């Protein structure tokens, strides 16, 4: 039943067949492909490793406001499929790892056949909002991952940052976007995006555009001090936030406005979940 539910969700959300269980076996891309062998994606298992840290923009805000960062050492993180998480699929989580003192994690045995729109690192704990950070997005390749994912970056979102961002948006906006269902971003569900350059530096004055134009009025750009929001463009911190409806799962793409070479990114939102991702030039995220 849960697999039929996921398939139905894929159809309703308008996701491509490559992201919802199709047989996308194909030669692994490389310098030479004429002698390559097809990869059996349905039996492929990979390892994901990387490092978790407090969201850089939140870390700077905490320091500026005299707050301390929550410790991540020993925190258990999960490798998960964001669409499956959003629709409460029982197979949403592929494995878990405890963070070491440097925030490093690693999970092996991830079956690629269970990946739909991508892979994410799920995180929650004392003083932290429940979030899911995208570390692999099928938008870049049009397919599931075919190799181990290394040096990935996942971010923790402090509760205090979430609370300040909710306050900046204001109850009236949140209630308006959710038909009086939510007074906080957590209740509504949200996506928090970072726009950076090729060196990982935040980009100011940038606008982002959703693939569904009717969702554009749900995108806000917080000021660096989280004292206010606007709908004109990013501050020097390069952040934007999308406010979900507080109801059923939504899926769409978002890209940097006016930049045709920018790869649109998958966004999946649901109540109670914060999705985080980074918009960057090129196919690979910069090492920060």
C-alpha positions, 0 to 999 in steps of 0.5 A: 500500500505504501508504494502505491501511495508513493506512486500516486503522490508522484503522479499528483505532484507531477514528478517525472518518470525518472524520479518515481521508480522507472527503469532508468538503467543507462551507462554511467557517464564518464570520459569514454562511454562507448565501451561502458556497461549498463548499470542496474540501478534497481540493485545498486547500493551506495554510501553517503558521507559528509559533514554536518554543521549549523547553518552558516547564516544562522551561526553568524546570527547567533554570534551577532545576537550573543547566543551560543550554537547548539552542540551537534556532537553525538547527534543522530542524523538520517539519510532520507528521501525527501518526497517519501518523508513528506508523504510519510512513507515508511521507507523514507529513511535509509539509515542513520549515523551519529555525528563525531566531534567534527560533525562527520557522518557516513551511511552505507547500503543505501539502495538507489532504487528507493530514491525519487527526487533526491537524497537528504540528511534529516536532523533534529535534536535539542534546540534544533528544528526538524529539517531535511537538507538536500544533498543529491537532487535528481534535477542535475542529472535526471536520474538517481545517483550512480556513485557514492556521495562524498564530502556532502554538507548538511545543516542544522537549524537552531530553534531560535533562528526558526522562531526569529524568522517566524516573527519576521514574517509575522502571524498575519502573513503566516495565517494568510498563507495557511488559511488560519492554520499556522502561526509559525513556519514549523506549523506551516512547513517551509523551504529555506534556501541559500543562494551562493556563488561558485566560492560559496559566498552568499549572493545579495540582490538575487530573486528566485522564481518557482516553476508554478507562478501562483506560488511566487507570493509565498517567497520572502527574503529575510534581512540579515538581522532577521528583523524584517522580510521583503519580496524584492531580493536577497540580503547580504546573507543570500537567504530566501524562505518559502511558506507552505500551506500547512496542508497537503504535500507540494512539489515544484522547482525553483531557480534563480530568476533571470539566469537561464543556465541555473539548474532548477531545483526540486522543492518538496514541502509539508507541514512540520518539515523544514526543507533546506537546500543551496542554489549554486552555479554549476553542477557541484556545490562549492566546498565551504 
